[in-house]
Amino acid sequence: MLKEKVYRPDQGWWLLLLRVILANGVMGAVLYYGAGYLDWTSQGFAMRWVWLILWIGLGGTAYAGCLFLFGVRPRHLMGLGVRQGFQARGLRATPK
């Protein structure tokens, strides 16, 4: 699509991609170093579910928190909000 010039990413997409990649790295590190030390096999069925839900929540919180710290706001990720936010800055939100 880029070669045929059907789609050109707008300004800010590469920065958003970088922020998402960094947030993924932080979330992965939290889950790897945190949950990696837990001995899942010694836990009962109910405790494994509790730990699983806990670590999913912690990973999601780490990801969302990093995106927030990096400056990504929910309006940047919603269709209409993205268009309005980009138009307010004089940027294009749809491909040319």
C-alpha positions as semicolon CSV with decimal commas, in nm:
position;residue;x (nm);y (nm);z (nm)
1;M;0,000;0,000;0,000
2;L;0,288;0,234;0,066
3;K;0,456;0,153;-0,266
4;E;0,136;0,217;-0,460
5;K;0,074;0,534;-0,255
6;V;-0,274;0,412;-0,161
7;Y;-0,199;0,477;0,204
8;R;0,041;0,718;0,367
9;P;0,067;0,722;0,744
10;D;-0,008;1,058;0,901
11;Q;0,228;1,250;1,121
12;G;0,230;1,103;1,467
13;W;0,165;0,740;1,370
14;W;0,530;0,644;1,405
15;L;0,544;0,806;1,748
16;L;0,229;0,619;1,851
17;L;0,382;0,294;1,725
18;L;0,696;0,360;1,929
19;R;0,488;0,430;2,241
20;V;0,289;0,107;2,193
21;I;0,608;-0,095;2,144
22;L;0,762;0,052;2,460
23;A;0,443;-0,013;2,660
24;N;0,442;-0,373;2,533
25;G;0,801;-0,411;2,648
26;V;0,720;-0,284;2,998
27;M;0,414;-0,509;3,022
28;G;0,618;-0,807;2,905
29;A;0,890;-0,735;3,161
30;V;0,634;-0,706;3,443
31;L;0,476;-1,037;3,347
32;Y;0,805;-1,216;3,279
33;Y;0,980;-1,113;3,598
34;G;0,670;-1,115;3,817
35;A;0,471;-1,419;3,718
36;G;0,779;-1,610;3,607
37;Y;0,886;-1,674;3,966
38;L;0,549;-1,813;4,072
39;D;0,531;-2,194;4,093
40;W;0,199;-2,249;3,915
41;T;0,209;-2,627;3,949
42;S;0,209;-2,624;4,328
43;Q;-0,112;-2,416;4,342
44;G;-0,464;-2,554;4,345
45;F;-0,711;-2,489;4,065
46;A;-0,882;-2,193;4,236
47;M;-0,552;-2,029;4,333
48;R;-0,420;-2,060;3,979
49;W;-0,729;-1,872;3,856
50;V;-0,678;-1,602;4,120
51;W;-0,312;-1,560;4,023
52;L;-0,398;-1,563;3,652
53;I;-0,658;-1,289;3,693
54;L;-0,419;-1,091;3,913
55;W;-0,134;-1,106;3,660
56;I;-0,362;-1,022;3,367
57;G;-0,479;-0,718;3,564
58;L;-0,124;-0,615;3,654
59;G;-0,007;-0,656;3,296
60;G;-0,298;-0,452;3,164
61;T;-0,240;-0,185;3,425
62;A;0,131;-0,167;3,338
63;Y;0,046;-0,136;2,966
64;A;-0,225;0,127;3,010
65;G;-0,018;0,317;3,266
66;C;0,281;0,333;3,032
67;L;0,068;0,453;2,744
68;F;-0,076;0,722;2,971
69;L;0,272;0,826;3,090
70;F;0,391;0,837;2,728
71;G;0,109;1,079;2,644
72;V;-0,145;0,851;2,473
73;R;-0,500;0,939;2,576
74;P;-0,822;0,744;2,509
75;R;-0,937;1,010;2,261
76;H;-0,631;0,932;2,048
77;L;-0,747;0,573;2,010
78;M;-1,115;0,632;1,930
79;G;-1,223;0,689;1,572
80;L;-1,405;1,020;1,606
81;G;-1,176;1,151;1,876
82;V;-0,873;1,075;1,660
83;R;-1,017;1,265;1,367
84;Q;-1,111;1,563;1,580
85;G;-0,776;1,563;1,757
86;F;-0,584;1,540;1,432
87;Q;-0,793;1,809;1,265
88;A;-0,737;2,042;1,561
89;R;-0,364;2,005;1,501
90;G;-0,395;2,043;1,125
91;L;-0,310;1,678;1,058
92;R;-0,479;1,422;0,835
93;A;-0,656;1,122;0,997
94;T;-0,763;0,948;0,677
95;P;-0,544;0,813;0,395
96;K;-0,493;1,023;0,083
